[in-house]
Amino acid sequence: MGRSPDQIVGADDEQLFGPQAGRLKQEHGRRVMASGFAQTYEETVAPPITRAITSRRRPYHGADGQVAGLFGISRDITSQKRMEQIARDSEKAPAAGPWTA
């Protein structure tokens, strides 16, 4: 994220990702908690560096079986997305060779 651990620990989604992306992440969290099931989201986040990420969020169930919180993990998939775009672009490009003008 381009930030030190001290800048991340204790910060909420809006502080980390900006108002728009932060609210979207909070909505995802509410959906996961309401459903009671894990969900995976693919997102693009910007501040301070634009990254493509996949986030898997899962509800935490307390001793009584009720949803008591939320936890998850996010992975940076920016390189994978770039490679996919390069592959798509190469399929569109005309083949190079001695027979082309």
C-alpha positions in Angstrom: 0.0 0.0 0.0 3.0 2.3 0.1 2.5 3.0 3.8 4.2 2.0 7.0 2.5 -0.4 9.4 2.0 2.6 11.8 -0.1 4.3 9.1 -2.2 1.2 8.5 -2.9 -0.3 11.9 -6.1 1.2 13.4 -7.1 2.9 10.2 -10.5 2.3 8.7 -11.3 1.6 5.0 -12.0 5.2 4.1 -8.7 6.3 5.7 -6.8 3.6 3.8 -8.5 3.7 0.4 -10.3 7.1 0.2 -14.0 7.9 0.7 -15.5 6.2 -2.4 -13.4 2.9 -2.3 -13.6 2.9 1.5 -17.4 3.0 1.5 -17.5 0.2 -1.2 -15.3 -2.0 1.0 -17.5 -1.3 4.0 -20.6 -2.3 2.0 -18.9 -5.5 1.0 -18.2 -6.2 4.7 -21.8 -5.5 5.6 -23.0 -8.0 2.9 -20.6 -10.7 4.1 -21.8 -10.2 7.7 -25.5 -10.2 6.7 -25.1 -13.4 4.6 -23.0 -15.3 7.1 -20.9 -16.7 4.3 -17.4 -15.9 2.8 -17.3 -13.8 -0.4 -14.6 -12.8 -2.8 -14.3 -9.4 -4.5 -12.0 -8.1 -7.2 -11.3 -4.4 -6.9 -9.1 -1.6 -8.1 -7.7 0.6 -5.3 -5.8 3.8 -5.9 -4.4 5.8 -3.0 -1.4 6.2 -3.1 -0.7 3.6 -5.8 -3.2 2.0 -8.2 -3.5 -1.7 -7.6 -5.8 -4.5 -8.6 -6.6 -6.7 -5.7 -8.8 -9.7 -4.8 -10.3 -9.7 -1.3 -11.8 -12.7 0.4 -13.8 -11.8 3.5 -15.4 -14.1 5.9 -17.7 -13.6 8.9 -16.3 -14.5 12.3 -18.8 -16.5 14.4 -18.8 -16.2 18.2 -19.2 -19.0 20.7 -23.0 -18.6 20.3 -22.7 -19.2 16.5 -23.8 -15.6 15.7 -21.7 -13.4 13.4 -19.5 -11.4 15.7 -17.1 -9.8 13.3 -15.3 -10.0 10.0 -11.9 -11.0 8.8 -10.3 -11.3 5.4 -7.2 -11.2 3.3 -6.4 -9.2 0.1 -3.9 -10.1 -2.5 -2.3 -7.8 -5.0 -3.1 -9.2 -8.5 -1.8 -6.1 -10.5 0.9 -8.1 -12.3 -1.5 -10.9 -13.2 -4.0 -8.3 -14.6 -1.2 -6.6 -16.6 -0.2 -10.0 -18.1 -3.8 -10.7 -19.0 -4.0 -7.4 -20.8 -0.8 -8.0 -22.7 -2.1 -11.4 -23.8 -5.4 -9.8 -25.0 -3.5 -7.0 -26.8 -1.2 -9.5 -28.5 -4.2 -11.5 -29.8 -5.4 -8.3 -31.5 -2.1 -7.3 -33.0 -1.2 -8.4 -36.5 1.4 -11.1 -36.7 5.0 -9.8 -37.3 7.2 -11.5 -39.8 9.1 -11.0 -43.1 5.8 -11.3 -45.0 4.3 -8.1 -43.4 4.8 -4.7 -44.8 
